[in-house]
């Protein structure tokens, strides 16, 4: 089986190399990633619960889809690919912002990502890939804010880090 590679970048999102995904997470090296936030007509966010077999943050709620582009793959193309692979649908995606974060996990892995955030719109239910996604639900912004206040440990670190920026952009969708 071929090892999955990530694109190492500097803080300006300039490519500086490639590395096997697990090694990049063990060393905490900055790499390119993306996060997709898909909303329905009621401006409810489609959340996914990460599969229990994920190498970090298993069983936590997060945005609709997130991953890493492959070497020589455009970030937007990668976002469409993974949305289809994880959630079983595709939709128009618009770039909103990017951010850098670093988070350490109990299993000694470190996420250090330059994360490109995309918004999309979808009205139906996804056809989830159960090897990637344990569950899904559409949730109102108010409900998410309440859950983050009462039980932040139910959500991924990157979701909590960028959620305020996402809310600031929601009126533009």
C-alpha positions, -999 to +999 in steps of 0.1 A: +000+000+000+014+034-010+021+058+019+000+090+019+021+121+015+014+157+026+027+189+012+050+208+036+047+246+034+061+277+050+038+303+067+032+319+033+018+286+019+048+282-003+057+245-009+090+235+007+088+197+004+068+165+008+066+140+037+048+109+046+016+120+065+023+101+098+059+113+099+047+150+094+023+145+123+049+129+145+073+158+139+047+185+139+058+200+106+036+227+090+017+212+060-012+222+038-047+211+047-083+221+040-116+223+059-150+223+043-181+238+060-214+229+042-246+246+051-283+239+042-310+265+034-316+271+071-279+279+076-275+247+096-240+233+093-235+197+082-213+182+109-195+149+107-185+127+136-150+113+129-148+075+126-135+057+156-105+043+137-090+078+129-054+083+139-063+113+160-096+129+172-116+097+167-153+100+175-153+139+178-176+162+159-161+185+133-169+204+101-183+186+071-150+174+057-113+180+062-081+165+048-049+172+030-042+178-007-019+153-024+014+164-039+008+183-071-030+185-064-048+218-063-064+225-029-099+230-043-096+198-064-086+180-033-115+194-013-140+182-040-123+148-040-125+143-003-160+156+000-171+130-024-150+102-007-161+110+028-196+124+025-208+109-008-217+142-025-201+172-041-212+209-043-199+242-053-171+253-029-159+289-023-127+298-005-133+319+026-100+322+045-070+302+057-054+299+092-025+282+108-029+261+139-008+237+160-024+211+183-009+182+202-028+150+209-028+123+236-012+098+211+018+122+207+008+133+172+009+170+164-014+187+138+004+218+124-015+229+095-020+258+071-058+251+067-077+265+037-114+269+046-142+264+020-179+269+023-205+250+004-243+245+002-262+212+002-298+205+010-299+167+012-285+140+035-250+127+027-241+091+019-213+088+044-182+065+040-183+047+073-146+040+073-141+078+074-173+091+091-192+076+121-222+099+119-235+132+107-261+159+115-272+193+105-269+217+134-279+254+139-252+279+147-268+286+180-268+248+189-231+246+180-223+276+202-241+261+231-224+227+227-190+244+224-197+262+256-210+232+275-190+203+261-160+216+240-143+182+244-169+168+219-153+188+190-120+187+172-093+212+180-092+228+145-130+233+146-128+251+179-099+272+167-116+285+135-153+285+145-153+323+153-139+331+119-164+308+102-193+326+120-180+359+109-181+347+072-215+329+073-234+360+062-215+359+029-229+324+018 
